[in-house]
Amino acid sequence: MSTDGARARLAEIRARLEAATPGPWRLGYDGDHPVIENDQAHGVLAFLPQRDGDLDLIAHAPGDMAWLLGELEACMRAREILK
């Protein structure tokens, strides 16, 4: 993928991240049912199946994506400087 293509893809990913319900998200329970919720007034974001590994991944996805995007963008800037 070209640098321009990578930048366009990163912009698409960042736009989806910014359009999502604000975080942080966390795993919670509604009775016996696992849910993804946040600290703000949005309450429950999703009811999910009974797999804690999947739930943990989903709950941390916004923060993890934001961190990864920042690291990748820093690497891309450094690469441009070194050219």
C-alpha positions in Angstrom: 0.0 0.0 0.0 1.3 3.4 -0.9 1.9 6.1 1.8 -1.1 8.0 0.4 -3.2 4.9 0.6 -2.1 4.2 4.1 -2.9 7.7 5.2 -6.3 7.5 3.6 -7.0 4.2 5.4 -5.8 5.7 8.7 -8.1 8.6 8.2 -11.1 6.2 7.7 -10.2 4.3 10.8 -9.8 7.4 12.9 -13.2 8.8 11.6 -14.9 5.5 12.7 -13.2 5.8 16.1 -14.2 9.4 16.6 -17.9 8.6 15.5 -18.2 5.9 18.1 -19.7 6.4 21.6 -17.1 8.1 23.8 -15.1 5.9 26.1 -13.7 4.6 28.1 -15.7 1.5 27.6 -15.8 -1.4 30.1 -17.2 -4.8 30.6 -20.3 -4.7 32.9 -23.2 -6.9 33.6 -27.0 -6.5 33.4 -28.0 -9.2 35.7 -26.2 -12.3 34.3 -25.8 -10.8 30.9 -22.4 -9.3 29.9 -22.6 -5.8 28.4 -20.3 -3.1 27.1 -21.0 0.2 28.9 -19.3 3.5 29.5 -19.0 6.0 32.3 -21.1 8.6 30.6 -24.9 8.9 30.3 -24.9 6.5 27.3 -25.3 3.5 29.5 -25.2 0.1 27.9 -23.7 0.1 24.4 -24.1 -3.6 23.6 -25.3 -6.9 24.9 -22.8 -9.6 24.1 -22.2 -13.3 24.2 -20.6 -15.1 27.2 -16.9 -14.9 26.1 -14.9 -12.7 28.4 -11.9 -12.6 26.0 -14.1 -11.2 23.3 -15.7 -8.8 25.7 -12.4 -7.5 27.0 -11.1 -7.0 23.4 -14.3 -5.0 22.5 -14.3 -3.0 25.6 -10.6 -1.9 25.1 -10.9 -1.4 21.3 -11.4 2.4 21.3 -8.5 3.1 23.6 -6.2 0.5 21.9 -7.1 1.9 18.4 -6.4 5.4 19.4 -3.0 4.5 20.8 -2.1 2.3 17.8 -3.1 5.1 15.4 -1.0 7.6 17.3 2.1 5.3 17.2 1.6 4.4 13.6 1.3 8.1 12.6 4.4 8.9 14.5 6.3 6.2 12.7 5.0 7.4 9.4 6.2 11.0 10.2 9.6 9.7 11.2 9.8 7.7 8.0 9.1 10.8 5.9 11.8 12.8 7.8 14.3 10.0 7.1 13.6 9.9 3.4 
